[in-house]
Amino acid sequence: MRNRKHLTVLAIAAVIFIIATIFSESTDHDLSGTGSPLFPDLLAKANDVSTIRIQTNAGTLNLERDQEMWKVKENNGYPADINKVRELVLGVGNLIKVEPKTGKPENYERIGLQDITEKDSPAVHITLNAGAEDVVADLIIGNNKASHAGDSKMSYYIRGVNDPQSWLVDGKLPDKWEAKDWLDVNIFEIDRSRIKQVIVDHQDGEKVYIHRIDSSVRDFTLDSLNPGEQLTAPFEVNNIATTFTKMTFDDVVSEKESGAETTPVYTAKLTTFDGLVITFQPHKKGEIHLVKYSASYDPSAVSSDAMPDNTDKKQESESDESKSEHAKPTAKLLSAEEVKQEVTKYNAIWNGWVYQLPEFRIKNIGKKKADLLKKDNTPVH
């Protein structure tokens, strides 16, 4: 009986030893790297990175730098989210070795480091290049888990492409790798105080015109109200304008390849107190809308009392009385030159693209007069 128990203990010890061997397999040389950066030279070259290739079992994503802009090759060169690009490059540069793991290819699958071509492989192969020839990082990322280091860091199993030795490293990397996850989804953002008016021309000839005389007036006025007509609530009218304040998209496609109908459902034009005009045209494609944008500058729309923030010197000498809580708010307006630069920037991005937006944005901007009027005897809010 004692011999049997002794053999059992030895068997368990052997299993533990095998598991430890698989996941450690360290040598004195391996351990010497503990606590050091996985790619010690990368941060110094971070600003030189010009291409990024991300390969997974599902396909390949290529990010390419065009001067100061990053673009997603698989989306016909649409701008990439610069914050995600920065997160990846700096994230790889800041990976710190925690401890060496297996160096045997037959054990890679246990920690998600098998070849990306293998069925259901979770591995991600990332290559960072500074120029055509200079590979500054080439690594495969496997499984991950919460790090003991805290600070929202993660622990990743990683190996260099040309190095069989795998490592457990600490750091923070992006967690989504499809092309759509790397697009800059922000179409534009505009301060509410700048918005002067919105005109919506519908296909049936109806025109919805909302406006205000200056930014100190909170609510927009619906033009052409007949005697006895009342609005359901001011916010219903305001929503037409405020829907424009921050525009993001669900998807973006080339206008030539979109397959959308030629005639827009309606055309909306937003005009600001400093002369920016944004044209918004949703086109039907089956059950979705694809929106075309364009921008222009209209000097005749600039308010006579408009005072851009960067040229307003009077505010520095205003009396205490004018600075009281009852003082008229100052719109955050831009100079003519700044608006023209804004127009150039927007058109450079928007030209040739159409955007799929959340349906509520299409409906908010496309409200007709009947949608805004009180229909019964319920109180107006």
C-alpha positions as CSV (number, residue, x, y, z in Angstrom):
1,M,0.0,0.0,0.0
2,R,2.8,2.4,1.0
3,N,4.6,1.6,-2.3
4,R,1.4,2.4,-4.3
5,K,1.0,5.8,-2.5
6,H,4.6,6.5,-3.1
7,L,4.2,5.8,-6.8
8,T,1.1,8.0,-7.0
9,V,3.0,10.9,-5.4
10,L,5.8,10.5,-7.9
11,A,3.4,10.4,-10.8
12,I,1.7,13.7,-9.6
13,A,5.1,15.3,-9.2
14,A,6.1,14.2,-12.7
15,V,3.0,15.8,-14.2
16,I,3.6,19.0,-12.3
17,F,7.2,18.9,-13.6
18,I,6.1,18.4,-17.2
19,I,3.6,21.3,-17.0
20,A,6.2,23.6,-15.4
21,T,8.7,22.6,-18.2
22,I,6.2,23.4,-20.9
23,F,5.4,26.9,-19.6
24,S,8.8,27.9,-18.3
25,E,11.7,26.2,-20.1
26,S,13.8,29.1,-19.0
27,T,17.6,29.4,-19.2
28,D,20.0,31.8,-17.6
29,H,20.1,33.7,-20.9
30,D,16.2,33.9,-21.0
31,L,15.9,35.1,-17.4
32,S,18.4,37.9,-18.0
33,G,15.8,39.7,-20.1
34,T,13.1,39.8,-17.3
35,G,11.9,43.3,-16.6
36,S,13.3,44.8,-19.9
37,P,11.4,46.0,-23.0
38,L,10.5,43.4,-25.5
39,F,11.6,45.8,-28.3
40,P,14.1,48.2,-26.6
41,D,14.7,50.3,-29.7
42,L,11.1,50.8,-30.8
43,L,10.1,53.9,-28.8
44,A,13.0,55.9,-30.3
45,K,11.7,55.0,-33.8
46,A,8.0,55.4,-33.0
47,N,7.6,58.5,-35.1
48,D,9.3,56.8,-38.0
49,V,6.8,54.0,-38.3
50,S,5.2,54.2,-41.7
51,T,3.4,51.0,-42.3
52,I,1.6,48.5,-40.0
53,R,0.5,45.0,-41.1
54,I,-1.9,43.1,-38.9
55,Q,-2.5,39.5,-39.8
56,T,-5.1,37.1,-38.2
57,N,-6.8,33.9,-39.2
58,A,-9.5,36.0,-40.7
59,G,-7.3,38.1,-43.0
60,T,-4.8,40.9,-43.3
61,L,-5.1,44.6,-42.4
62,N,-2.7,47.2,-43.7
63,L,-2.3,50.7,-42.2
64,E,-0.2,53.2,-44.2
65,R,1.0,56.6,-43.2
66,D,0.4,59.4,-45.7
67,Q,2.3,62.4,-44.3
68,E,0.5,63.2,-41.0
69,M,-2.5,61.0,-41.8
70,W,-2.8,57.2,-41.4
71,K,-5.1,55.3,-43.9
72,V,-6.7,51.9,-44.0
73,K,-5.7,50.2,-47.3
74,E,-8.5,47.7,-47.1
75,N,-11.0,50.5,-47.0
76,N,-9.7,52.2,-50.1
77,G,-7.4,54.4,-48.1
78,Y,-10.0,55.9,-45.7
79,P,-8.4,57.7,-42.7
80,A,-7.5,55.5,-39.8
81,D,-8.1,56.4,-36.1
82,I,-4.8,58.0,-35.2
83,N,-5.4,57.3,-31.5
84,K,-5.6,53.5,-32.2
85,V,-2.5,53.6,-34.3
86,R,-0.7,55.5,-31.5
87,E,-2.0,53.0,-29.0
88,L,-0.6,50.1,-31.0
89,V,2.8,51.5,-31.7
90,L,3.4,52.8,-28.2
91,G,1.8,49.7,-26.8
92,V,4.3,47.4,-28.5
93,G,7.1,49.7,-27.6
94,N,6.2,49.6,-23.9
95,L,5.8,45.8,-23.6
96,I,7.8,44.6,-20.7
97,K,9.1,41.0,-20.3
98,V,7.7,39.3,-17.2
99,E,9.1,35.8,-17.6
100,P,10.1,33.4,-20.4
101,K,7.8,30.7,-21.4
102,T,8.0,27.8,-23.9
103,G,10.4,27.7,-26.8
104,K,8.9,24.6,-28.3
105,P,6.6,25.1,-31.3
106,E,4.6,22.0,-30.4
107,N,3.5,23.8,-27.2
108,Y,2.5,27.1,-28.8
109,E,-1.1,26.2,-29.1
110,R,-1.5,26.0,-25.4
111,I,-0.9,29.8,-25.1
112,G,-2.4,30.8,-28.4
113,L,0.9,31.3,-30.3
114,Q,0.3,28.7,-33.1
115,D,0.7,29.9,-36.7
116,I,-2.1,32.2,-37.8
117,T,-2.9,30.0,-40.8
118,E,-4.0,27.1,-38.5
119,K,-7.7,26.6,-38.1
120,D,-9.3,28.8,-35.4
121,S,-5.9,30.2,-34.4
122,P,-6.3,33.2,-32.1
123,A,-2.8,34.6,-32.8
124,V,-2.2,38.0,-34.2
125,H,0.9,38.7,-36.3
126,I,1.9,42.4,-36.2
127,T,4.7,43.9,-38.3
128,L,5.8,47.6,-37.8
129,N,8.0,49.1,-40.5
130,A,9.9,52.4,-40.6
131,G,10.3,52.6,-44.4
132,A,10.3,49.8,-46.8
133,E,13.2,47.8,-45.4
134,D,13.5,48.7,-41.7
135,V,11.4,46.3,-39.6
136,V,11.2,47.8,-36.1
137,A,9.0,45.1,-34.6
138,D,7.7,41.7,-35.8
139,L,5.8,39.7,-33.3
140,I,3.0,37.2,-32.7
141,I,0.5,37.9,-29.9
142,G,-1.3,34.9,-28.3
143,N,-3.6,34.6,-25.4
144,N,-3.9,37.3,-22.8
145,K,-5.1,37.7,-19.2
146,A,-5.4,40.4,-16.5
147,S,-2.0,41.5,-15.3
148,H,-0.9,41.4,-11.7
149,A,0.7,44.8,-12.3
150,G,-2.7,46.5,-12.3
151,D,-3.2,50.0,-13.9
152,S,-5.5,48.4,-16.5
153,K,-2.5,46.5,-18.0
154,M,-2.8,43.1,-19.5
155,S,-0.4,40.1,-19.7
156,Y,0.2,38.7,-23.1
157,Y,1.9,35.6,-24.4
158,I,4.2,36.8,-27.2
159,R,7.0,35.6,-29.4
160,G,9.2,37.2,-32.0
161,V,8.6,35.9,-35.5
162,N,12.2,34.8,-35.9
163,D,12.7,33.7,-32.2
164,P,11.2,30.5,-30.9
165,Q,11.4,31.7,-27.3
166,S,8.0,32.9,-26.1
167,W,7.5,35.4,-23.2
168,L,4.8,36.5,-20.9
169,V,4.8,40.3,-21.1
170,D,2.9,43.2,-19.5
171,G,1.4,46.1,-21.3
172,K,-1.7,47.4,-23.1
173,L,-2.6,46.7,-26.7
174,P,-5.7,47.2,-28.8
175,D,-8.1,44.3,-28.7
176,K,-9.9,44.6,-32.1
177,W,-8.3,43.7,-35.4
178,E,-10.9,44.1,-38.2
179,A,-10.5,46.9,-40.7
180,K,-13.7,48.6,-39.6
181,D,-12.3,48.8,-36.0
182,W,-9.4,51.0,-37.2
183,L,-11.4,53.6,-39.1
184,D,-11.7,57.2,-37.8
185,V,-15.5,57.2,-37.3
186,N,-15.7,60.9,-36.5
187,I,-17.1,62.7,-39.5
188,F,-17.0,66.2,-37.8
189,E,-17.8,67.9,-34.6
190,I,-19.2,71.4,-34.3
191,D,-20.1,73.6,-31.3
192,R,-23.8,74.3,-30.9
193,S,-23.1,78.0,-30.3
194,R,-21.9,78.3,-33.9
195,I,-25.1,77.0,-35.6
196,K,-27.2,79.7,-37.1
197,Q,-29.8,77.8,-39.3
198,V,-30.7,74.6,-41.0
199,I,-32.7,74.4,-44.2
200,V,-34.1,71.0,-45.3
201,D,-35.4,70.6,-48.8
202,H,-37.5,67.4,-49.2
203,Q,-38.1,65.5,-52.5
204,D,-41.8,66.5,-52.4
205,G,-41.0,70.2,-52.4
206,E,-41.5,70.9,-48.7
207,K,-39.0,73.1,-47.1
208,V,-38.3,73.1,-43.3
209,Y,-36.4,76.1,-42.2
210,I,-35.2,76.6,-38.6
211,H,-33.0,79.5,-37.4
212,R,-32.1,81.9,-34.6
213,I,-30.8,85.5,-34.6
214,D,-27.7,84.9,-32.5
215,S,-26.2,82.3,-30.2
216,S,-27.6,83.8,-27.0
217,V,-31.1,82.6,-28.2
218,R,-31.2,78.9,-27.0
219,D,-34.2,77.7,-29.1
220,F,-34.4,77.6,-32.8
221,T,-37.5,79.0,-34.5
222,L,-39.5,77.1,-37.1
223,D,-40.3,79.4,-40.0
224,S,-43.7,79.7,-41.6
225,L,-45.9,78.8,-38.6
226,N,-49.5,79.6,-39.5
227,P,-52.0,81.2,-37.0
228,G,-53.0,78.7,-34.4
229,E,-50.2,76.2,-35.1
230,Q,-48.1,75.2,-32.1
231,L,-44.9,73.2,-31.8
232,T,-45.0,69.9,-29.8
233,A,-41.9,71.1,-27.9
234,P,-38.9,73.3,-28.6
235,F,-36.5,70.4,-28.3
236,E,-38.1,68.7,-31.3
237,V,-37.0,71.7,-33.5
238,N,-33.7,72.1,-31.7
239,N,-32.9,68.4,-32.4
240,I,-32.7,69.1,-36.1
241,A,-29.7,71.4,-35.5
242,T,-28.1,69.7,-32.5
243,T,-28.0,66.3,-34.4
244,F,-25.2,68.0,-36.4
245,T,-23.0,68.8,-33.3
246,K,-21.2,65.4,-33.4
247,M,-21.4,63.1,-36.4
248,T,-20.0,59.6,-36.4
249,F,-20.6,56.8,-38.8
250,D,-21.4,53.0,-38.7
251,D,-19.7,52.3,-42.0
252,V,-18.1,54.1,-44.9
253,V,-17.9,53.1,-48.6
254,S,-16.6,54.6,-51.8
255,E,-19.3,56.6,-53.5
256,K,-18.6,54.9,-56.8
257,E,-19.1,51.5,-55.3
258,S,-21.9,52.3,-52.9
259,G,-24.8,51.2,-55.1
260,A,-27.0,54.0,-53.6
261,E,-29.8,55.7,-55.4
262,T,-28.8,58.9,-57.3
263,T,-31.5,61.2,-56.0
264,P,-31.2,62.2,-52.3
265,V,-34.1,61.6,-49.9
266,Y,-33.6,65.2,-48.9
267,T,-30.9,67.9,-48.8
268,A,-30.1,69.6,-45.6
269,K,-27.8,72.7,-45.3
270,L,-26.4,73.8,-42.0
271,T,-25.0,77.3,-41.8
272,T,-23.0,78.8,-38.9
273,F,-22.7,82.3,-37.7
274,D,-19.1,82.4,-39.0
275,G,-20.0,81.3,-42.6
276,L,-19.4,77.5,-42.6
277,V,-22.0,75.6,-44.7
278,I,-22.3,71.9,-44.5
279,T,-24.5,70.0,-47.0
280,F,-26.0,66.7,-45.9
281,Q,-27.6,64.4,-48.4
282,P,-28.9,60.9,-47.4
283,H,-29.3,58.4,-50.3
284,K,-31.3,55.2,-50.1
285,K,-29.7,51.8,-50.6
286,G,-32.3,49.2,-49.7
287,E,-33.2,49.7,-46.1
288,I,-30.2,51.9,-45.2
289,H,-29.2,55.4,-45.9
290,L,-25.8,56.5,-47.2
291,V,-25.0,60.1,-46.6
292,K,-22.9,62.4,-48.8
293,Y,-21.3,65.5,-47.2
294,S,-19.7,68.6,-48.6
295,A,-18.6,71.9,-47.1
296,S,-18.3,75.5,-48.3
297,Y,-17.8,79.0,-47.1
298,D,-20.5,81.7,-47.3
299,P,-19.2,85.1,-46.3
300,S,-22.7,86.6,-46.5
301,A,-23.8,84.3,-43.7
302,V,-21.3,85.8,-41.2
303,S,-23.1,87.8,-38.5
304,S,-22.2,91.4,-38.3
305,D,-21.5,91.1,-34.6
306,A,-19.5,87.9,-35.0
307,M,-16.3,88.1,-33.0
308,P,-13.9,85.1,-33.4
309,D,-12.3,83.9,-30.1
310,N,-8.8,84.4,-31.4
311,T,-9.3,88.0,-32.5
312,D,-11.6,89.2,-29.7
313,K,-9.4,91.5,-27.6
314,K,-12.4,93.4,-26.1
315,Q,-13.2,90.6,-23.7
316,E,-9.9,91.3,-21.8
317,S,-11.1,94.8,-20.9
318,E,-14.7,94.0,-20.2
319,S,-16.2,95.4,-17.0
320,D,-17.1,93.2,-14.1
321,E,-20.7,94.0,-14.9
322,S,-20.5,92.6,-18.4
323,K,-18.9,89.5,-17.1
324,S,-21.8,88.7,-14.8
325,E,-24.0,85.7,-15.1
326,H,-26.5,87.8,-17.1
327,A,-23.9,88.7,-19.8
328,K,-24.7,87.7,-23.3
329,P,-22.9,84.5,-24.2
330,T,-20.2,84.7,-26.8
331,A,-20.3,82.2,-29.6
332,K,-17.2,80.2,-30.2
333,L,-16.7,81.5,-33.7
334,L,-13.8,81.1,-36.2
335,S,-12.2,83.7,-38.4
336,A,-12.8,83.7,-42.1
337,E,-9.4,82.1,-42.7
338,E,-10.0,79.4,-40.1
339,V,-13.4,78.5,-41.7
340,K,-11.8,78.3,-45.1
341,Q,-9.2,75.9,-43.7
342,E,-12.0,73.9,-42.1
343,V,-13.8,73.7,-45.5
344,T,-10.6,72.4,-47.2
345,K,-10.0,69.8,-44.5
346,Y,-13.5,68.5,-44.6
347,N,-13.8,68.2,-48.3
348,A,-10.4,66.5,-48.6
349,I,-11.8,63.8,-46.3
350,W,-15.4,63.6,-47.5
351,N,-14.9,63.8,-51.3
352,G,-15.7,60.4,-52.9
353,W,-17.2,58.8,-49.8
354,V,-20.7,58.1,-48.5
355,Y,-21.4,57.3,-44.8
356,Q,-23.9,54.9,-43.2
357,L,-25.3,56.7,-40.1
358,P,-27.5,55.6,-37.2
359,E,-31.1,55.8,-38.5
360,F,-32.1,58.3,-35.7
361,R,-29.8,61.0,-37.3
362,I,-31.5,60.6,-40.6
363,K,-34.9,60.9,-39.0
364,N,-34.0,63.8,-36.7
365,I,-32.7,66.0,-39.5
366,G,-35.4,64.9,-42.0
367,K,-38.4,65.8,-39.9
368,K,-41.2,67.6,-41.7
369,K,-43.4,70.4,-40.4
370,A,-46.2,68.0,-39.5
371,D,-43.8,66.1,-37.3
372,L,-43.1,69.2,-35.3
373,L,-46.6,70.5,-34.7
374,K,-48.9,69.8,-31.8
375,K,-51.8,67.6,-33.1
376,D,-54.3,67.6,-30.2
377,N,-55.1,69.5,-27.0
378,T,-52.2,68.1,-24.9
379,P,-50.1,70.8,-23.2
380,V,-47.1,72.1,-25.0
381,H,-43.9,71.4,-23.0
